[in-house]
Amino acid sequence: MLMHCPTWPEEFAARYRANGLWQGQTLGEMLAERAVQQGDRIAVVSGESRYSYLELDQQANRLASSFLEIGLKPEDRVVVQLPNRYEFFTVIFALFRIGAIPVFALPLHRQSEIQYLCEWSEAVAYVIPDQEAGFDYRVLAEQVQSQVPTLQHIFVAGEPAAFHSLQRLSEHQSPSHIAWPPIKSNDVAFLQLSGGSTGLPKLIPRTHDDYIYSFRRSNEICGLTESSVYLAALPVAHNFPLSSPGVLGTLYAGGKIVLASSPSPDIAFPLIEKEHVTITALVPPLALIWMEAAASRANDLSSLQVLQVGGAKFSEEAARRVEPVLGCKLQQVYGMAEGLVNYTRLDDPEATIVTTQGRPMSDWDEIRIVDEEDNDVPVGEVGELLTRGPYTIRGYYRAEAHNAKAFTVDGFYRTGDLVKMNSEGYIVVDGRAKDQINRGGDKIAAEEVENHLLSHASVFDAALVSMPDSFLGERSCAFIIVRGQMTVSAAELKDYLRARGLAPYKIPDRIQFVDTFPQTNVGKVSKKALREVFATTVTNGTL
Ligand code: OOB
């Protein structure tokens, strides 16, 4: 078991096993089993190429052998930053097979995030595409490798330049069969990135047992079968398209994954028509774009049965339009990379589907809604959601001090979400207690951006808050107090953050210079008061 990963107490683990939730299978074994059952049926469609279950399994095996030959070992951490391309699957299953641990990064992450992930996980390898959306990841890899001494190998999907070519490694037939190292189903399978509310993002250790349970159960709720066709429109490494039920749920069901290089209707709609997509997942702003586009496109979307929307609050008004406009069922999904996922059920009454964010997927999910003193609030009242269960982590990787705050002593995860629950157990997300901005599903930890701003010579103090936005739900505004008589412009500060290698979505949408910050009774910056600056202003992103 990977060190520094808090895990479930044995009495809980025993119960989850005894009740058949954790079934003792690893992700690598799951694919091998499907390859036997599904054989030549298509597992993944990527661009013009189609790959069968057998091909995927065999290529993952060859890549796993190559990884071993190169020197990767069980528990080695490997930062994986791949967009929606086929290699994502060969890479992660090859790593699962040898017990190496993918650390999932998102395509928009830049030097600041990647360097931190590599350093914090002491990664020995980093997997990238050559170029994507006009960005050359090989340049980023060079920069990161020069800063991180543990990072020995760079693997590239596409044109490798001076690095290892993934394609060559997955074609390479190892001279002798290399035995896979033994891997246990309760081992950590990968590290997922938290949305975060602290200065540095936290890493989430998910085990084979807990993760497979989460997408197996999701499959039951979402009705996934081998005739399902899942369109991965969101970046696949994110927990929502990865496992709710996402691409892994689709493989579990023996269905077909269709990878979209972008979620835009120009790319996604023709794919839905051509591949007869039955289910897909979007964040709310994309759902708005799809509904807007549907009216003017001739594409046949009639195969689409379910549109899942989650990652941020979906307005009731927009939710009501999904079925009439797109001709499919809406499913609201409220989940988190730490574990708990709530779904509205496909046969729920419309009122439940459009006004709630669903209910926990499992009867084994334990939910508490509490006030600031951790007392349970009465049903229907708003409080912070705490949760514990068979696929919710008991602590972050290498984060002992933070874990003491983020989890209760009896192991409940403090989600930082303010919610209320109705009498039928459905949850409505009402707000947030954590210092985070949810920019259309992209999570921004205020403290992380503030720390970057504070490192600028002209910045005396900085506070990042959300402003309401009709399209993204929220955008970010940095309030800045300039040091002494110094001057700096908003454009200079944004350029400065970009130069520090911050992901584009974390660059503040607006920068507002002020002389002082409003304070709370105890003398802390009152973000509530700062947010109220915008409360009455209906912003549309042009502010
Ligand atoms: C998903 O995962 P993360 O880890 O990127 O973000 C989790 C946070 C939640 O704690 C909540 O603050 C927010 O995102 N959130 C929602 C929401 N779904 C997530 N807030 C309001 N309404 C929703 N429907 O975002 C994620 C993981 C798995 C499945 C779906 C989403």
Boltz pocket constraint, residues with backbone or C-beta under 6 A from the ligand:
constraints:
  - pocket:
      binder: B
      contacts: [[A, 193], [A, 194], [A, 195], [A, 239], [A, 240], [A, 244], [A, 309], [A, 310], [A, 311], [A, 312], [A, 313], [A, 314], [A, 332], [A, 333], [A, 334], [A, 335], [A, 336], [A, 337], [A, 338], [A, 339], [A, 340], [A, 341], [A, 357], [A, 415], [A, 417], [A, 429], [A, 432], [A, 438], [A, 441], [A, 443]]
      max_distance: 6.0
